[in-house]
Amino acid sequence: MSHHDNKPPKVCIVCGMPLKDKNDYPGGDTSLDWCKYCGTKDGIHPYKKLLEGMAKFLQQTQGMSEEESKKAAKQMVDSSPAVKMGKVKVAE
């Protein structure tokens, strides 16, 4: 038996983060489709909280301004599978 099952890691349906091991999931629950940053065991964070979290992350990791990061976060969340699947409601 080899470890080459060629299955790409599952990715978060909100932010696209690869979900490689239990530590990437809320509460270590690998049956979920989102990462620990985008939700809890009970569900995906509300839209506004997702935008805030992602904007902060982009500011810290990409050195974006607050305005740039908010625009980018909105684009990322709005075009995410989570929104397409109806798991996240886009709010104004």
Residue pairs with C-beta under 8 A, 6 or more apart in sequence:
8 18
9 18
9 19
9 20
10 18
10 19
10 33
11 17
11 18
11 19
12 19
12 33
12 34
12 35
12 37
12 38
13 33
13 34
13 44
13 80
13 81
13 82
13 85
13 87
14 34
14 35
14 38
14 39
14 44
14 50
14 77
14 80
14 81
14 82
14 88
15 35
15 37
15 38
15 54
15 76
15 80
16 76
16 80
17 24
17 35
17 37
17 38
18 24
19 25
19 30
19 35
22 28
22 30
23 36
24 35
24 36
25 32
25 34
25 35
25 36
26 32
26 34
26 35
26 36
26 39
26 40
26 41
27 36
27 40
27 41
29 41
32 39
32 41
33 82
34 44
34 82
37 53
37 57
38 44
38 45
38 50
38 53
38 82
39 45
44 50
44 82
44 87
44 88
45 53
46 91
47 77
47 88
47 89
47 90
47 91
48 91
50 73
50 77
50 88
51 70
51 73
51 74
51 77
52 73
54 69
54 72
54 73
54 76
54 77
55 66
55 69
55 70
55 72
55 73
56 69
58 64
58 68
58 69
58 72
58 73
59 65
59 66
59 69
62 69
62 72
64 72
77 83
77 88
77 90
78 90
80 88
82 88
83 89
83 90
